[in-house]
Amino acid sequence: MRATLQIPKSTDILEHIYSLPASEQPAAQESIRAIERRAMADQQPQPGLVQLMTYLNSRGVRRGICILHISREWGYTDGGNGLIMVGDSIDDMTAGRRAGAATVLLVNEVNEHLSTHEHTDLVIARLDDLIKILEEGFEGRIVEEKVEGNSV
């Protein structure tokens, strides 16, 4: 996606698209959608996906893709508290963090360096690992904020 948009790895894709002139945004969004459509046609489900979806369905848990906007649409007024963002990239972890959600990294050999990233709260190897976590609960990392040189 970044190659298509000609942006570096350090640049957030959505932020880049929204920073473009309004007349260029639809074409950029469509190029990303085309990549996603091709990827969806070829993708195989992650191990544990069926078990996790069965569990979530049995509990009536809602799921969404666009985490930056989903909490507002679902009526959350607490800045994403109570939401979990599951993903496998720095973009996913950062989007979840910015939305105020707890972040869960689906780790693999390519992204394992993100296991200790400040935007990652929890790491799982399979999607169905979330079932036990959802049953037992977990707390995200406590992030210290710096205020005028002091930790809070």
FITI-904417 format. One record per atom (N, C-alpha, C, O): residue in one letter; x, y negated, z negated. Coordinates in steps of 0.02 Angstrom, whole numbers, plus 50000, padded with zeros to 5 digits. Layout:
<vexzas>
AXYZ
...
</vexzas>
This chain:
<vexzas>
M500415006050000
M500005000050000
M500434993750000
M500314989050037
R500954993949958
R501394988149954
R501754987050020
R501854981350042
A501954992550053
A502284991850118
A501814988750169
A502024984450208
T501184990850169
T500694987950214
T500604980550203
T500544976650250
L500604978550140
L500514971450122
L501174967650123
L501184961550117
Q501724971350131
Q502404968350131
Q502544964650066
Q502764958850067
I502424968150010
I502574965249945
I503024970049906
I503004976149918
P503424967449859
P503864971849820
P503484975849768
P502904974349752
K503804980949742
K503504985349692
K503294981649629
K502824983549595
S503644976249615
S503504972449554
S502864968149559
S502634965549509
T502594967549619
T502004963249629
T501364967349623
T501304972649655
D500894965149582
D500254968349575
D499854967549640
D499794962049666
I499594973049665
I499244972949730
I498634968449729
I498554964249773
L498204969349679
L497594965349677
L497744957949667
L497434953549697
E498224956449623
E498404949449613
E498664946349678
E498514940649694
H499054950249715
H499304947849779
H498724946249827
H498714940949858
I498264950949833
I497694949849879
I497304943649859
I497114939649901
Y497174942849793
Y496784937049771
Y497174930549777
Y496874925149776
S497824930949783
S498224924849792
S498254922549865
S498464916949879
L498044926949910
L498044925149981
L497504919949996
L497024919349958
P497574916150050
P497024911750070
P496394915850080
P496424921650102
A495824912950065
A495184916550068
A495074919850137
A494784925250141
S495314916750189
S495214919550256
S495624925850269
S495454929750313
E496164926850230
E496594932750239
E496414938450191
E496624944150202
Q496024937150140
Q495874942250090
Q495474948150118
Q495654953850103
P494954947150159
P494584952850184
P495014957750224
P494934963850217
A495464955350265
A495894959850305
A496364963750259
A496484969650270
A496634960450208
A497084963850161
A496704969150122
A496954974650112
Q496094967450100
Q495684972250064
Q495514978250108
Q495524983950085
E495354977050170
E495184982450216
E495784986950230
E495704992950237
S496384984050233
S496974988250244
S497084992950185
S497294998650194
I496944990650125
I497014994750065
I496465000050065
I496595005850048
R495854998150082
R495305003050086
R495455008550137
R495295014350124
A495745006850193
A495915011750244
A496425016750217
A496365022850229
I496925014350181
I497425018850151
I497075023450100
I497215029450098
E496635020650059
E496285024650009
E495835029850041
E495785035450017
R495495027950096
R495065032850131
R495475038750158
R495265044450152
R496055037250187
R496495042650212
R496735047050154
R496745053150160
A496915043850100
A497165047650042
A496605052050013
A496735057749993
M495995049450010
M495445053249982
M495285059350025
M495095064649999
A495355058650090
A495215064250135
A495705069950125
A495535075750136
D496315068350105
D496845073350097
D496965075650025
D497335080350014
Q496655072349978
Q496835073749908
Q496555080249882
Q496035082749905
Q496905082849833
Q496685088749796
Q496565086449724
Q496915082149699
P496055089349691
P495935087149622
P496515088749576
P496835093949582
Q496645084249529
Q497155085249479
Q496955091149435
Q496365092249424
P497445094849410
P497275100249363
P496895097449303
P497095092449274
G496365100749285
G495965098649228
G495405093749244
G495005092149200
L495365091349306
L494855086449324
L494145089149315
L493725085849286
V494025095149340
V493345098049336
V493145098849263
V492575097249244
Q493595101449221
Q493435102349151
Q493295095749116
Q492825095149077
L493705090649131
L493595084049101
L492935081049123
L492565078449082
M492785081249187
M492155078449212
M491555082049183
M491055078849166
T491595088749176
T491055092549145
T490955090249073
T490385089349051
Y491505089349036
Y491465086948967
Y491145080048965
Y490675078848926
L491395075349006
L491125068549005
L490395068449024
L490005064748994
N490205072349074
N489495072649095
N489055075249038
N488505072749027
S489295080349003
S488895083348949
S488795078348892
S488325079048853
R489225073548886
R489185068448833
R488875061848857
R488785057148818
G488715061548922
G488425055448949
G488915049648951
G488705043848947
V489565051048957
V490075045848958
V490115042849028
V490195046449077
R490065036249032
R490125032849096
R490855032249117
R491305031749075
R490955032249182
R491625031649210
R491615026349263
R491105025249297
G492175022949272
G492225017749322
G492925017149348
G493395019649317
I493005013949405
I493655013349437
I493965006449424
I494555006049407
C493595001149431
C493874994349430
C493874991649359
C493424987949340
I494374993549320
I494394992149248
I494394984749231
I494134982849179
L494674980549273
L494694973349257
L494004970249254
L493904965149221
H493514973249288
H492844970349291
H492314974749258
H491764972449244
I492484980949246
I491984985749222
I491714984149153
I491124985049141
S492144981849108
S491894980549040
S491364975049040
S490874975549003
R491454969949081
R490954964649085
R490304967349115
R489764965749090
E490354971349168
E489764973949201
E489374978649156
E488764978949159
W489724982449114
W489394987049068
W489164983749004
W488884987048960
G489274977348999
G489024973548942
G489474973548881
G489244971648826
Y490104975648888
Y490564975248832
Y490754967948822
Y490944964448870
T490714965748761
T490894958848746
T491514958448702
T491694953048678
D491834964148693
D492414964448648
D493074964848686
D493574967248658
G493084962648748
G493704962548786
G493974969248807
G494574969948816
G493544974248813
G493774980848835
G493904985748779
G494054991548792
N493844983448717
N493934987948660
N493414993548666
N492824992148678
G493624999648659
G493165005248667
G493205008448736
G492875013548748
L493595005448781
L493695008348848
L494375011648852
L494845009748816
I494435016548895
I495075019948907
I495215019648982
I494785021249022
M495815017548999
M496045017549069
M496525023449076
M497035023749043
V496345028049121
V496785033849135
V497075032749204
V496705031349252
G497725033349210
G498045032349275
G498735035349277
G498975038349229
D499055034449335
D499725037349343
D500235032449370
D500755034449396
S500085025949364
S500555021049390
S500605015049342
S500195014249298
I501115011049353
I501185004949313
I500605000249326
I500384996749281
D500345000249388
D499754996049403
D499164998149360
D498794993849335
D499055004649353
D498505007149312
D498595005149239
D498125002849207
M499205006149213
M499325004549143
M499254997049130
M498964994949080
T499504993049176
T499464985749168
T498744983349174
T498524979049136
A498364986149222
A497664984149229
A497274985849166
A496874981849142
G497394991849140
G497054993749078
G497234989149020
G496804987048982
R497884987649013
R498114983348960
R497794976448966
R497554973648916
R497794973649027
R497504967049037
R496754966849022
R496484961749001
A496424972549033
A495704972849020
A495554974148946
A494974974048926
G496074975448907
G495984976648836
G495824983948820
G495654985548763
A495884988348869
A495734995448859
A496344999148832
A496914996848841
A496235004748800
A496775009348783
A497005012448848
A496595013848892
T497655013548856
T497925016248918
T498205023248908
T498555024548860
V498035027648955
V498265034548953
V498615036049019
V498315035549072
L499245037949014
L499645039549073
L499585047049088
L499735051149045
L499375048749148
L499385055549172
L500085056449201
L500235054449257
V500515059549161
V501225059749176
V501395065049228
V501085070349231
N501905063449268
N502185068249316
N502925066549322
N503165061849290
E503285070449362
E504015069349365
E504205062649397
E504755060249386
V503755059749435
V503905053249467
V503795047449418
V504165042549420
N503295047949375
N503115042249332
N503305043149259
N503115039049218
E503675048449242
E503815049749171
E504175044049136
E504145043449075
H504515039749174
H504835033949143
H504335029049112
H504515025049069
L503705029549133
L503185025249105
L502925027649038
L502535024149005
S503145033649017
S502915036348953
S503065031748894
S502695031548845
T503615028148899
T503805023648844
T503685016248861
T503895011848824
H503355014948917
H503225008048937
H502755004748887
H502315008048859
E502834998448877
E502424994748827
E501684994748845
E501274993548800
H501494995948907
H500794995948925
H500475002948919
H499875003648931
T500865007948901
T500615014848895
T500485016448822
T500935016148780
D499855018148806
D499675019948737
D499755027348723
D499955029248668
L499595031548772
L499585038648762
L499775042048826
L499665039348880
V500085047948821
V500305051648880
V499995058648879
V500005061948827
I499725060748936
I499455067448943
I499755070749006
I499965067249052
A499765077349006
A500035080949064
A499485083349111
A499595084249170
R498885084349084
R498305086649123
R497705082549102
R497655080349045
L497245081649148
L496645077749132
L496225080849077
L495935077149036
D496185087449075
D495775090449023
D496095089948953
D495775091648904
D496725087548949
D497025086048885
D496625080448850
D496655079748789
L496265076548889
L495865071048860
L495285073448817
L495065069948772
I495045079448832
I494465081948795
I494605082148720
I494215079548681
K495155085148700
K495325085548629
K495435078548600
K495235077148543
I495755074348639
I495885067448616
I495225063748605
I495155060148556
L494765064548652
L494115061248645
L493725064048585
L493365060348551
E493785070448573
E493445073548516
E493735071148450
E493375069648403
E494405070648447
E494735069048384
E494875061548376
E494975059148320
G494895057948432
G495035050848430
G495785049348428
G496185053648411
F495955043348445
F496645041048441
F496645033448439
F496155030248458
E497185030748415
E497275023548415
E497845021748462
E498355025248463
G497755016548500
G498285014148544
G498855011248504
G498815010448443
R499385009748539
R499955006648505
R499764999948476
R499354996348503
I500074998348421
I500004991748392
I500514987448428
I501114988848426
V500284982248460
V500734977848497
V500844971548456
V500374967948440
E501474970448440
E501634964348402
E501644958448450
E501944958648503
E501314953148430
E501324947048469
E501844942348439
E501914941948378
K502194938948481
K502694934048457
K502374927148458
K502114924948509
V502404923948401
V502154917248395
V502724912848372
V502964913548316
E502944908348415
E503484903748400
E504074907348367
E504314905248314
G504304912748399
G504894916248375
G504784921148319
G505254924648299
N504174921648293
N504014926348238
N503564931748264
N503144930648308
S503644937848236
S503194943348252
S502564942648210
S502594940648152
V502004944448240
V501364944148204
V501114951248197
V500574952348168
</vexzas>
